[in-house]
Amino acid sequence: MSKAAYRKVFGKNGSGRFVVSEGTAPATFSLASSALPTLSLDLEDNRFQIIINQGTILSAQADVDGNTVIVPANGTSSAMTYNDGSATPETITVPAYSTPIGAASQHALRPFDKGTSIPVSWIREAYVEWPMVLGLNDNLVPGSIIRSDSIGRPVLCSSAEASAHPQLVVGRVVETDGFATNFDDGLVSYMILPSDPGALREVYAQIQAGPYVGKLGVPANLDVVNAVGAIRATLNV
């Protein structure tokens, strides 16, 4: 509990004027830019559109009205422009070498969809796991430093890039696992089946092949197109 919650200000007990983030919760209410395109629908509630995936490296910037909005970070030398794909598209441009603020701790849904405003949450310091994707970041090894690519995905940051733009560095690789090589499948291979036949459905739900990788026991966060393993890194923004 932050001290700000019960501060006494000018004879009145209240929250005071100093807001403190507890843990990894930002002390603000920030929405993702409504100009971002729809990536997919929320599997749990298809009324909502996902516009930023969990784990995306984020930046904050002002929109045309001067409001702060959250966008995928851009760690490249070229600006990145998004539009929402509507008949009269709304656009936003993320400048080159944008400063990261953290990584999305959950999917960001389109603002004001069905009349609901949902703030974006992010983490700044953590031990995280990202998919290792063929041709994108499969060159990362333990000790590699990480930056964002043009759309917020973790990629290798060279020594020259880190020296010229130190704000781009968001973390360092601790270990990598490759599917069918040294990947830890969470001990699924050694799991004892339950004696209750009805519970076998739960076992199947845990070990069935994913839609992309097709390997038993691959966690959902790693089951993406062209995933070849996992990257585990310290996030420090």
Secondary structure, DSSP 8 states (H G I E B T S, - for coil): --GGGGEEETTEEE--S-----TT--SS--EE-TTS---EE-SS-TTSEEEE-TT-EEEEEE-TTS-EEEEE---SSS-EEEE--SSS--EEEE-TT--EEEEESS-EE-TTBTTB-----EESEEEEEEEEETTTTTT--TT-EEEE-TTS-EEE--HHHHHH-GGG--EEEEEEEETTTT---TTGGG----SSGGGHHHHHHHHS--SSS--TT--GGG--TTEEEEEEEEEE-
